[in-house]
Amino acid sequence: MNGNQEAWRVLEYPRLREILASFALSDPGRRLIAALTPELPVQEVARSLSEISEARTLLEQQRSIPVTGSEELQPLLALLQTPGAQLDARELLAVRRSLAAAKACHRQLAELAQAPGLARLAQQLERLPALAAELAEALNDQGEILDNASFELADTRAELRKSRERVRSLLEGLLGDSRLSEIFQERLITERNGRAVLPVKADFRGRLKGFVHDESGSGQTLYVEPAAALEVNNRVAALQRAELREIEKILLRLSGRVAEATPELQQNQALLARLDLLAAAGEFALRTDAHAPQLLKQPEVRLRQARHPLLLLTAQGTARGIEVVPVDLQLTQGNDTLVISGPNTGGKTVALKTFGLLALMVRSGLPIPCHPDSAIFPFAQVFADIGDEQSIEASLSTFSGHIERLVRILDGVKSGALVLLDELGTGTDPAEGGALALAVLDRLRDCGASTVVTTHLNLVKGYAQQRGGVENAAVEFDPETLAPSYRLHYGVPGASSAFTIARRLGVPEEVLERAGDYLGSGEREGLELVEDLNRMRQELEQDRNTARAEREAARRERSHRKQLLEEVGREKGFILDKARKRAESVVRKAEQQVHALLETAQQQPSDKPHSARLKAELKQIRKGVNEQRVAPPKQGETPEEVLAGELLWVVPLSVDAVVVKDCGREIELDLRGKRTRVKRANLQQYQPRRFQDQNRQVVARSTVERDVVPTRLVLVGVRVEDALQRLERFLDDALLAGHVQLEVVHGSGTGKLRAAVREMLRSQRSVQSFYAAPSEQGGENVTIVDLGE
């Protein structure tokens, strides 16, 4: 086993394949998964990730990939390459089922626009309709040859059934003969050596003429074929032999058809196995929330919220509610080495194994449990030295075991490889082990490998701080519970916290103090430096979290203001539309009044008093029209001092709002029921100053909080009592909305609803008039309502 394949075992890649295979539905699919390796060409990696994403989407939509029934055909097809070979009925049934699976997949996937990768595979499936039909006609679902497999078989079986019936009839006649009743052990027809016989008592051996085919173990019963049935039984036997010969012909003929279709059937099996693998991987992705990461062209890793898939599935299979904490894994541009340090209980090895297994999965074309925005380079090689694998039989110590694996890694590593080293340099003198660790890292960097290493050695941590292209990362743990957080903090080394853990586990304080005395000054300074760095990191993280919260609050405030502006804009348009409709109504009335005055003037003789009266009435009409024109408010200067409840003009929105409180450069306003802050520069104070009018406020809020009120109410099919309640609410809303004309659709029916609606309209002061709609608008089925101003 080379170093690369050894890493597959260490990282539990075989276990991953086993789990993936458990989701497959066919033996060919499971076989294909068992042969999966993290060595796919990059183009195939991208295609596989895309196809599995399509499969996951289908499964999310409760749609399946119908590969059930696809069976292992390769040994059967290989057998048919031998001249004269034939398949039995069960083997032919396997071919039939595989063709049915190919047909189902083609029907369901070939034209699926949302899954072009799966559709491309399904389009290549050969349905072979002639062969499928011939197999369906010859075989039932249990693998038995049907009568209509050939005309000869149908005729033979029909004759065989008749002959068997003749035998049964003859033997039943003997059983029913009262003269022979005492000779039979029991009244039944049985079979020996393929021939129908009767059970005769041994004491009456000579009473029934015929041939003894067998006797019971006790010797008390003889199984006799009566002489009278000999000829008919011979006919049955002959027909049975003819049936077997015909079945052999049929099997040979069908086997020949299958042999002719060998290339197509082999192609189908490969495609169906591939579809099964994709469906299994899609199911795996659903259960682990796995996604296809972006594939990078340079050796970088940006895995957000990565989770170990085997831990995820283990957690799902337990009732204890185990939480798998996600971890961010990264090898940023310009950094080819990551040094992870921190306490033994911090989760360094879990991070290392997660890094390695996800890298193997990606190169296998499998999605990984991480955030959809993750990205990774598809490493061609993954090497790992993780865990203590000392060998007593080989006389290898822990350190020697690590060294042997390191040798294999250094011999096989190439540019573009990922190398994972757990506790590099341990198991020997720390100074020598640290020096050896740095030399190994230098060699791996020279080879162009990307390396992730865990360590407790300060020499290695210092190397990461001082060398370009090498980054430190610290793991956290709770010093009270010793539970790992599994979070990585990049840019700082982690403290091993040996004293903290020892104190928590009960080591006496005097022992810890003595241990501190034994630490050299340099070691103490190093530990203090690491602790200072971690303290600084925690402070920076707290500041970052605070800034993140403030940015989120600012984003919410911007979103709130945007929503408010949109609402005000909608209300502004609503108010303008209301004003326009009201003005149009006033103008229509004015035109009617002027028209009436003109008719009066034409009918009356011209005299000065009458002319003066007409001029006065026209002046009054003109005044009414002018009052409907929207005049801009009289604004003053930018407000300096404001009072709660004061009305201010919001210049960008052309509306007024109520002061809630003065916030300095901004003023908090109640804008149609919504709280917001507006800069003073965007506000103007009324001159003279205005204050909130309670009645006006209530109406304005009811208008803002109500959707645009319709001008049409449909009451068809509604009970009279409910209809009148709806009509009352409709009229109230319409008045608040400023509508001047409405439509009430009540239908004709018995006329009761129409009569009740119009009776109610007569009693409403707000209704100026109502009448049946024109015929093109519904006639008597619809009532038009004009509201008063």
C-alpha positions in Angstrom: 0.0 0.0 0.0 1.5 3.3 -1.0 1.4 6.5 1.1 -1.5 7.9 -0.8 -3.7 4.8 -0.4 -2.6 4.5 3.2 -4.2 7.9 3.8 -7.5 6.7 2.4 -7.6 4.1 5.2 -6.5 6.5 7.9 -9.1 9.1 6.8 -11.8 6.3 6.7 -12.5 6.7 3.0 -13.4 2.9 2.7 -16.0 3.5 5.4 -17.4 6.4 3.5 -17.8 4.2 0.4 -19.6 1.5 2.4 -22.1 4.1 3.7 -22.6 5.5 0.2 -23.1 2.0 -1.2 -25.9 1.4 1.4 -27.9 4.1 -0.4 -27.6 2.3 -3.8 -30.5 0.2 -5.2 -28.7 -2.2 -7.5 -25.7 -4.6 -7.4 -24.1 -2.8 -10.3 -24.5 0.5 -8.5 -22.9 -0.9 -5.3 -20.1 -2.4 -7.3 -19.4 0.9 -9.0 -19.3 2.7 -5.7 -17.0 0.1 -4.2 -14.5 0.8 -7.1 -14.7 4.6 -6.5 -11.3 6.3 -5.9 -10.3 9.9 -5.3 -8.3 9.9 -8.6 -10.8 11.3 -11.1 -9.6 13.7 -13.7 -10.6 17.3 -12.9 -13.1 17.5 -15.8 -14.9 14.4 -14.5 -14.9 15.8 -11.0 -16.7 18.9 -12.1 -19.2 16.8 -14.2 -19.9 14.4 -11.3 -20.5 17.2 -8.8 -23.0 18.8 -11.3 -24.8 15.5 -11.9 -25.1 14.7 -8.2 -26.4 18.2 -7.5 -29.1 17.5 -10.1 -29.9 14.1 -8.4 -30.2 15.8 -5.0 -32.6 18.4 -6.5 -34.8 15.7 -7.9 -34.9 13.9 -4.5 -35.7 17.1 -2.8 -38.7 17.3 -5.1 -39.8 13.8 -4.1 -38.8 12.5 -7.6 -36.8 9.3 -8.0 -34.2 7.9 -10.4 -35.9 4.5 -11.2 -32.9 2.2 -11.4 -34.7 -0.5 -9.2 -34.6 -3.8 -11.1 -31.2 -3.2 -12.8 -29.3 -6.5 -12.2 -25.7 -7.7 -12.6 -25.6 -8.9 -16.3 -21.8 -8.9 -16.9 -21.3 -12.6 -15.9 -24.3 -13.7 -18.0 -23.1 -11.7 -21.1 -19.6 -13.2 -20.7 -21.1 -16.7 -20.6 -23.0 -16.1 -23.8 -19.7 -15.5 -25.6 -19.1 -19.3 -25.4 -20.6 -21.0 -28.5 -23.8 -23.0 -27.7 -24.2 -21.4 -24.2 -27.6 -20.5 -23.1 -29.2 -18.7 -20.1 -31.9 -20.2 -17.9 -35.2 -18.6 -17.3 -34.1 -16.8 -14.1 -31.1 -15.3 -15.9 -33.3 -14.1 -18.8 -35.6 -12.5 -16.3 -32.6 -10.5 -15.0 -32.2 -9.2 -18.6 -35.9 -8.3 -18.8 -35.8 -6.4 -15.6 -32.7 -4.4 -16.6 -34.4 -3.5 -19.9 -37.4 -2.3 -17.9 -35.2 -0.1 -15.6 -33.5 1.4 -18.7 -37.0 2.2 -20.2 -38.2 3.8 -17.0 -35.1 5.9 -16.6 -35.3 7.0 -20.2 -38.9 7.9 -19.9 -38.4 9.9 -16.6 -35.1 11.6 -17.3 -34.3 11.9 -21.0 -36.3 15.1 -21.5 -35.7 16.6 -18.1 -34.5 20.2 -18.8 -33.7 20.9 -15.1 -31.2 18.0 -15.0 -29.3 18.2 -18.3 -26.5 15.9 -17.0 -28.9 13.1 -16.0 -30.9 13.6 -19.2 -27.7 13.2 -21.2 -27.0 9.8 -19.5 -30.6 8.7 -19.9 -30.6 9.5 -23.6 -27.8 7.0 -24.1 -29.9 4.1 -22.7 -30.8 1.5 -25.3 -34.4 0.4 -24.7 -34.3 -2.5 -27.3 -38.1 -2.7 -27.6 -38.1 -5.9 -29.7 -36.0 -7.9 -27.3 -37.9 -6.4 -24.3 -41.3 -7.4 -25.9 -40.0 -11.0 -26.7 -38.8 -11.5 -23.1 -42.1 -10.1 -21.7 -44.1 -12.5 -23.8 -42.0 -15.5 -22.8 -41.4 -14.9 -19.1 -43.6 -14.0 -16.1 -42.4 -12.1 -13.1 -41.3 -15.3 -11.4 -39.1 -16.4 -14.2 -41.4 -19.1 -15.5 -41.8 -19.7 -19.2 -45.3 -18.7 -20.4 -47.5 -20.8 -22.8 -47.4 -18.1 -25.5 -43.6 -18.2 -25.7 -44.1 -20.3 -28.8 -47.1 -21.9 -30.7 -45.6 -25.4 -30.1 -45.3 -24.9 -26.4 -48.9 -23.6 -26.2 -50.2 -26.7 -28.2 -48.1 -29.1 -26.1 -49.2 -27.7 -22.8 -52.9 -27.7 -23.9 -52.7 -31.4 -24.8 -50.8 -32.1 -21.6 -53.5 -30.6 -19.5 -56.1 -32.7 -21.3 -54.1 -35.9 -20.8 -53.6 -35.2 -17.1 -57.3 -34.6 -16.7 -58.0 -38.0 -18.3 -55.6 -39.7 -15.9 -57.2 -38.0 -12.9 -60.7 -38.9 -14.1 -59.7 -42.5 -14.5 -58.1 -42.8 -11.1 -60.9 -41.0 -9.3 -63.2 -43.6 -10.9 -61.2 -46.4 -9.3 -61.1 -44.6 -5.9 -64.9 -44.3 -6.1 -65.5 -47.9 -6.9 -67.2 -49.4 -3.8 -65.8 -52.8 -4.6 -62.3 -51.5 -4.2 -62.9 -49.2 -1.2 -61.2 -51.4 1.3 -57.9 -51.7 -0.6 -56.9 -48.0 -0.5 -54.8 -46.6 2.4 -56.4 -43.2 1.7 -58.5 -41.8 -1.1 -56.0 -39.5 -2.9 -54.0 -39.5 -6.2 -50.3 -39.0 -5.8 -47.3 -39.2 -8.0 -44.2 -41.3 -8.1 -41.4 -41.1 -10.8 -43.5 -38.6 -12.7 -46.5 -40.9 -13.0 -49.9 -40.8 -11.3 -50.4 -43.6 -8.7 -52.8 -44.7 -6.0 -51.9 -45.7 -2.3 -52.8 -49.4 -1.9 -52.6 -51.4 1.4 -49.8 -54.0 1.2 -52.3 -56.7 2.3 -54.2 -56.2 -0.9 -51.3 -56.3 -3.3 -53.0 -58.4 -5.9 -56.5 -56.8 -5.8 -55.5 -53.9 -8.2 -53.8 -54.8 -11.4 -50.9 -52.5 -12.2 -47.3 -51.6 -11.6 -45.8 -50.9 -8.1 -43.6 -47.8 -8.3 -42.8 -47.3 -4.7 -43.7 -48.3 -1.1 -43.8 -46.4 2.2 -41.1 -46.6 4.7 -43.1 -48.9 6.9 -43.9 -51.2 4.0 -47.7 -50.9 4.8 -48.5 -48.8 1.6 -47.8 -49.6 -2.0 -47.9 -46.9 -4.7 -49.5 -48.6 -7.7 -50.0 -47.3 -11.2 -53.3 -49.1 -12.4 -52.9 -51.0 -15.6 -55.9 -49.1 -16.9 -54.0 -45.8 -16.6 -50.8 -47.1 -18.3 -51.5 -45.8 -21.8 -52.7 -42.4 -20.6 -49.7 -42.0 -18.2 -47.4 -42.9 -21.1 -49.0 -40.1 -23.1 -48.5 -37.6 -20.2 -44.8 -38.6 -19.9 -44.3 -38.1 -23.7 -45.9 -34.7 -23.6 -43.8 -33.7 -20.6 -40.7 -34.6 -22.5 -41.9 -32.6 -25.5 -42.6 -29.6 -23.2 -39.0 -29.7 -21.9 -37.6 -29.9 -25.4 -39.6 -26.9 -26.5 -38.6 -24.9 -23.4 -34.9 -25.6 -24.2 -35.5 -24.3 -27.8 -37.1 -21.2 -26.4 -34.3 -20.6 -23.9 -31.7 -21.1 -26.7 -33.6 -18.7 -29.0 -33.9 -16.0 -26.4 -30.3 -16.4 -25.3 -29.3 -15.8 -28.9 -31.3 -12.6 -29.0 -29.6 -11.5 -25.8 -26.1 -12.4 -27.1 -26.8 -10.3 -30.2 -27.6 -7.3 -27.9 -24.5 -7.7 -25.7 -22.9 -4.3 -26.6 -26.1 -2.4 -25.9 -26.8 -4.3 -22.7 -23.3 -3.7 -21.5 -23.7 0.0 -22.2 -27.0 0.0 -20.4 -25.6 -1.7 -17.3 -22.8 0.9 -17.1 -25.2 3.8 -17.5 -27.7 2.4 -15.0 -24.9 1.7 -12.5 -23.8 5.3 -13.0 -27.3 6.6 -12.4 -27.6 4.5 -9.3 -24.3 5.9 -8.0 -25.6 9.5 -8.6 -28.9 8.7 -6.9 -27.1 7.2 -3.9 -24.7 10.2 -3.7 -27.7 12.6 -4.0 -29.4 10.8 -1.1 -26.1 11.0 0.9 -25.9 14.8 0.1 -29.5 15.3 1.3 -28.8 13.5 4.6 -25.5 15.4 5.3 -26.5 18.7 3.7 -23.6 18.4 1.3 -22.9 20.8 -1.6 -20.7 21.0 -4.6 -17.9 23.4 -3.8 -16.3 25.7 -6.4 -13.2 24.0 -7.9 -10.1 26.2 -7.7 -7.2 26.2 -10.1 -4.6 27.0 -7.5 -3.8 25.0 -4.3 -6.2 27.0 -2.0 -9.0 25.9 0.4 -11.9 27.9 1.6 -14.3 25.5 3.3 -17.0 27.3 5.3 -18.9 25.5 8.0 -17.3 22.2 7.1 -18.5 19.0 8.9 -17.1 15.5 9.0 -19.7 13.4 7.1 -19.2 10.2 9.1 -19.7 12.1 12.4 -22.8 13.7 10.9 -24.3 10.3 10.0 -23.3 8.9 13.4 -25.0 11.8 15.2 -28.1 11.2 13.1 -28.2 7.6 14.1 -28.1 8.2 17.8 -30.9 9.4 20.1 -28.6 11.6 22.2 -28.8 14.6 20.0 -25.1 14.8 19.3 -24.2 18.1 17.7 -21.5 18.2 15.0 -19.9 21.6 15.2 -18.9 23.1 11.8 -15.4 24.4 11.3 -13.9 26.8 8.8 -11.0 25.2 7.0 -8.7 27.4 4.8 -5.4 27.5 3.1 -5.4 31.0 1.7 -3.6 32.3 -1.4 0.1 32.7 -0.7 0.0 30.2 2.2 0.9 26.6 1.5 1.3 25.4 5.1 -1.1 25.6 8.1 0.1 24.9 11.6 -2.8 24.0 14.0 -2.0 24.2 17.7 -3.8 24.2 21.0 -4.8 21.8 23.8 -5.2 18.0 23.2 -9.0 18.4 23.9 -9.4 21.2 21.4 -10.3 19.2 18.3 -7.1 19.4 16.2 -7.3 15.9 14.9 -11.0 16.1 14.0 -10.2 19.2 12.0 -7.3 17.4 10.3 -9.4 14.4 9.4 -12.3 16.6 8.2 -9.8 18.4 6.0 -8.5 15.1 4.5 -11.7 13.3 4.0 -13.4 16.2 2.3 -10.4 16.6 0.0 -10.7 12.9 -0.9 -14.5 13.3 -1.5 -14.0 16.2 -3.8 -11.4 14.4 -6.0 -14.0 11.5 -6.1 -16.6 13.8 -7.5 -18.7 13.8 -4.4 -20.3 16.9 -2.8 -19.1 17.7 0.8 -20.9 18.9 3.9 -20.1 22.6 3.9 -21.6 26.0 3.1 -22.5 26.3 -0.6 -20.1 29.2 -1.1 -17.1 27.0 -0.3 -14.2 26.5 -2.7 -11.3 24.0 -2.8 -8.5 22.9 -5.1 -9.0 19.2 -6.2 -5.8 17.7 -4.8 -4.5 14.9 -6.9 -2.7 13.3 -3.9 -3.7 13.2 -0.2 -1.1 11.9 2.3 -1.8 11.5 6.0 0.1 10.5 9.1 -2.5 10.6 11.8 -2.7 8.8 15.1 -0.4 6.4 17.0 0.0 3.2 15.0 3.0 1.6 16.7 3.7 -2.0 15.9 4.8 -4.5 18.6 5.3 -7.2 16.0 7.6 -5.1 13.9 9.3 -3.7 17.0 8.4 -0.1 16.0 7.9 2.6 18.6 5.5 5.4 18.2 8.3 7.7 16.9 9.6 5.0 14.5 6.1 4.4 13.2 5.7 8.1 12.4 9.1 8.2 10.7 8.4 5.2 8.5 5.2 6.9 7.3 7.0 10.2 6.8 9.5 8.4 4.6 6.7 6.9 2.4 5.1 10.4 2.2 8.4 12.1 1.2 9.1 9.4 -1.4 5.7 9.8 -3.1 4.7 13.4 -2.7 4.4 15.6 -5.8 3.5 19.2 -6.5 -0.2 19.8 -5.9 -0.5 17.2 -3.1 -2.2 17.7 0.3 -0.2 16.4 3.3 -1.8 16.0 6.7 0.6 15.5 9.7 -0.7 14.9 13.2 1.7 15.9 16.1 4.7 16.3 13.8 8.0 15.9 15.8 6.5 14.2 18.8 7.6 10.9 20.4 11.2 12.0 20.9 13.3 14.8 22.4 11.3 18.0 21.8 14.3 19.9 20.5 15.3 17.3 18.0 11.8 16.4 17.1 11.0 20.1 16.5 14.1 20.5 14.3 13.2 17.5 12.3 9.6 18.8 11.9 10.8 22.1 10.5 13.1 20.2 8.0 10.2 18.1 6.9 8.0 21.1 6.4 10.8 22.8 4.3 11.0 19.7 2.2 7.3 19.5 1.6 7.2 23.2 0.7 10.0 22.7 -1.8 8.0 19.9 -3.4 5.1 22.2 -4.0 2.8 20.4 -1.5 0.1 22.0 0.7 0.5 20.9 4.3 -1.6 21.0 7.4 0.1 20.0 10.6 -0.9 19.8 14.2 1.7 20.4 17.0 2.4 21.3 20.6 6.0 22.3 19.8 6.7 26.0 20.3 9.5 25.7 17.7 7.0 24.8 15.0 4.6 27.6 16.2 7.4 30.1 16.0 8.3 28.8 12.5 4.7 29.6 11.4 4.9 33.1 12.8 8.2 33.9 11.2 8.0 32.3 7.7 6.1 33.7 4.8 3.6 31.3 3.4 3.0 29.5 6.7 0.0 30.4 8.9 -0.8 29.6 12.5 -4.3 28.5 13.7 -5.5 28.0 17.2 -8.2 25.6 18.5 -10.3 26.5 21.5 -11.6 24.6 24.4 -13.7 25.4 27.5 -11.2 25.4 30.4 -14.0 24.6 32.8 -15.5 21.6 31.1 -12.5 20.7 28.9 -14.9 20.4 26.0 -13.5 21.3 22.6 -15.2 24.1 20.6 -13.9 22.7 17.3 -13.4 26.3 16.1 -10.2 27.4 14.4 -8.8 30.9 14.8 -6.4 31.8 12.1 -3.3 34.0 12.4 -2.4 33.1 16.0 -0.8 30.0 17.7 -2.8 28.0 20.3 -1.7 27.4 23.8 -1.4 23.7 24.8 -2.9 24.7 28.2 -1.3 21.7 29.9 -1.3 23.4 33.3 -4.9 24.5 32.9 -6.1 21.0 32.0 -4.0 19.4 34.8 -5.4 21.9 37.3 -9.0 21.1 36.1 -8.4 17.4 36.4 -7.2 17.7 40.0 -3.4 17.9 40.0 -2.3 19.5 43.3 -1.5 23.2 43.1 1.9 22.7 44.7 2.8 20.3 41.9 1.8 22.9 39.3 3.8 25.6 41.0 6.9 23.3 41.1 6.3 22.6 37.4 6.3 26.3 36.7 9.6 26.7 38.5 11.1 24.0 36.2 10.1 25.9 33.1 13.0 27.9 31.8 12.6 31.6 31.4 12.4 31.3 27.7 9.6 28.7 27.9 7.7 30.9 30.3 8.1 33.9 28.1 6.9 31.8 25.1 3.8 30.7 27.0 3.1 34.2 28.1 3.5 35.4 24.5 1.0 32.8 23.3 -1.4 33.6 26.0 -1.1 37.3 25.2 -1.7 36.6 21.5 -4.8 34.5 22.4 -6.1 37.2 24.6 -5.6 39.8 21.9 -7.3 37.4 19.4 -10.3 37.1 21.7 -10.5 40.8 22.1 -10.3 41.3 18.4 -13.0 38.7 17.8 -15.2 40.4 20.3 -14.7 43.7 18.6 -15.3 42.0 15.2 -18.6 40.5 16.6 -19.6 43.9 17.9 -18.8 45.5 14.5 -20.7 42.7 12.8 -23.8 43.3 15.0 -23.6 47.1 14.4 -23.4 46.5 10.6 -26.4 44.2 10.8 -28.3 46.8 12.8 -27.4 49.5 10.2 -28.4 47.1 7.4 -31.8 46.6 9.1 -32.2 50.3 9.6 -31.5 50.9 5.9 -33.9 48.2 4.9 -36.5 49.7 7.2 -36.1 53.1 5.7 -36.2 51.7 2.2 -39.4 49.9 3.0 -40.8 53.1 4.6 -39.9 55.1 1.5 -41.7 52.6 -0.7 -44.8 52.7 1.5 -44.9 56.4 1.5 -44.4 56.5 -2.2 -47.3 54.2 -2.6 -49.4 56.3 -0.3 -48.4 59.4 -2.1 -49.6 58.0 -5.4 -52.8 56.8 -3.7 -53.4 60.3 -2.3 -52.8 61.9 -5.6 -55.1 59.5 -7.4 -57.7 60.2 -4.8 -57.3 63.9 -5.3 -57.5 63.5 -9.0 -60.7 61.5 -8.8 -62.2 64.0 -6.4 -61.3 66.9 -8.7 -62.7 65.1 -11.7 -66.0 64.7 -9.7 -66.1 68.4 -8.8 -65.4 69.4 -12.5 -68.1 67.1 -13.7 -70.6 68.6 -11.3 -69.4 72.1 -12.3 -69.9 71.3 -15.9 -73.4 70.0 -15.2 -74.2 73.2 -13.2 -72.9 75.4 -16.0 -74.8 73.5 -18.6 -78.0 74.0 -16.5 -77.3 77.7 -16.1 -76.8 78.1 -19.8 -80.1 76.4 -20.5 -81.8 78.7 -17.9 -80.1 81.7 -19.5 -81.4 80.7 -23.0 -85.0 80.3 -21.7 -85.0 83.6 -19.7 -85.2 87.1 -21.2 -82.0 89.1 -20.9 -82.1 91.5 -18.0 -79.5 92.8 -15.6 -80.7 91.2 -12.4 -80.7 87.8 -13.9 -77.2 88.3 -15.5 -75.9 89.3 -12.1 -77.3 86.2 -10.5 -75.7 84.0 -13.2 -72.4 85.7 -12.7 -72.6 85.1 -9.0 -73.4 81.4 -9.4 -70.5 80.9 -11.9 -68.2 82.6 -9.5 -69.3 80.2 -6.7 -68.7 77.2 -9.0 -65.3 78.4 -10.0 -64.4 78.8 -6.3 -65.5 75.2 -5.6 -63.3 73.9 -8.4 -60.3 76.0 -7.2 -60.6 74.6 -3.7 -60.0 71.1 -5.0 -56.5 72.1 -6.4 -53.7 70.7 -4.2 -51.8 73.7 -2.9 -48.3 73.1 -1.5 -47.9 73.7 2.3 -46.3 76.8 3.5 -42.9 75.7 4.7 -40.4 77.6 6.7 -36.8 77.0 7.6 -35.0 73.9 8.7 -36.1 73.3 12.3 -33.8 74.1 15.1 -36.0 73.4 18.1 -39.0 71.0 17.9 -41.6 69.6 20.2 -43.1 66.2 20.5 -46.4 66.1 18.5 -45.3 68.9 16.2 -45.9 68.4 12.4 -42.9 68.8 10.1 -42.7 68.7 6.3 -40.5 65.9 5.0 -39.1 67.4 1.8 -37.9 64.3 -0.1 -41.3 62.6 0.4 -43.6 65.7 0.1 -45.6 64.6 3.2 -45.8 65.7 6.8 -44.9 63.6 9.9 -45.2 63.9 13.6 -42.2 64.5 15.9 -41.5 61.8 18.4 -38.3 63.1 19.8 -35.3 65.2 19.0 -32.1 63.1 18.4 -29.6 65.9 17.6 -28.7 65.8 13.9 -31.7 63.6 13.3 -35.3 63.8 14.4 -37.3 60.7 15.1 -40.7 60.9 13.4 -44.0 59.0 13.3 -44.5 58.8 9.5 -48.0 57.4 9.0 -47.6 55.0 11.8 -44.0 54.1 11.1 -41.1 55.2 13.3 -38.0 56.5 11.5 -35.2 59.0 11.8 -34.7 61.8 9.3 -31.9 64.4 9.1 -32.8 67.9 10.0 -31.6 69.1 6.6 -34.5 67.1 5.0 -37.2 68.7 7.2 -39.0 72.1 7.2 -41.0 73.6 10.0 -44.4 75.1 9.3 -45.0 78.8 9.8 -46.9 79.2 11.9 -46.0 75.9 13.6 -48.5 73.1 13.4 -49.2 70.3 15.8 -50.8 66.9 15.5 -54.5 66.8 14.9 -55.9 63.7 16.6 -58.8 63.1 14.3 -56.6 63.6 11.2 -54.0 61.2 12.6 -56.5 58.4 13.1 -57.8 58.7 9.5 -54.3 58.9 8.0 -53.2 55.8 9.9 -56.3 53.8 8.9 -55.5 54.8 5.3 -51.8 53.7 5.5 -52.5 50.5 7.2 -55.2 49.4 4.7 -54.3 48.1 1.3 -55.6 50.0 -1.7 -59.4 49.8 -1.4 -61.1 48.2 -4.4 -64.0 50.0 -6.2 -65.9 46.7 -7.0 -67.7 44.4 -4.5 -68.9 40.9 -5.6 -71.7 39.5 -3.5 -72.9 36.7 -5.9 -73.8 33.6 -3.9 -73.5 35.3 -0.5 -76.4 35.2 2.0 -78.3 38.4 2.4 -77.3 39.0 6.0 -73.6 38.5 5.3 -73.8 40.5 2.1 -75.2 43.6 3.9 -72.4 43.4 6.5 -69.8 43.3 3.7 -71.5 46.1 1.9 -71.5 48.3 5.0 -67.7 47.7 5.5 -67.1 48.3 1.8 -68.8 51.7 1.8 -66.9 52.8 4.9 -63.6 51.8 3.4 -64.5 53.5 0.1 -65.3 56.7 1.9 -61.9 56.7 3.7 -60.2 55.9 0.4 -61.9 58.9 -1.3 -63.6 56.8 -4.0 -66.5 58.6 -5.7 -68.0 55.7 -7.7 -68.4 52.0 -6.9 -69.8 48.8 -8.4 -71.8 46.3 -6.4 -72.2 42.9 -8.3 -75.2 41.0 -6.8 -76.5 39.1 -9.8 -80.2 38.5 -10.6 -81.3 35.2 -9.1 -84.6 35.6 -7.2 -84.0 39.4 -6.9 -83.9 39.3 -3.0 -80.2 40.2 -2.7 -80.5 43.0 -5.3 -83.5 44.4 -3.5 -81.8 44.2 -0.1 -78.6 45.9 -1.4 -80.6 48.8 -3.0 -82.7 49.2 0.1 -79.6 49.6 2.2 -78.1 52.1 -0.2 -81.2 54.3 0.1 -80.6 54.5 3.9 -76.9 55.6 3.5 -76.2 59.3 3.8 -72.9 58.9 2.1 -74.7 57.6 -1.1 -75.6 60.3 -3.4 -77.3 58.1 -5.9 -77.4 54.5 -7.3 -78.7 52.9 -10.5 -78.4 49.8 -12.6 -75.3 49.5 -14.7 -75.4 49.8 -18.5 -76.0 46.6 -20.3 -72.4 46.2 -21.3 -71.4 46.4 -17.6 -73.9 43.8 -16.4 -77.3 45.6 -16.4 -79.6 44.7 -13.5 -76.9 42.3 -12.2 -74.7 45.3 -11.1 -75.6 48.5 -9.2 -73.5 51.6 -9.7 -73.1 53.7 -6.5 -72.2 57.4 -6.5 -70.8 58.7 -3.2 -71.3 62.3 -2.0 -68.3 64.6 -1.6 
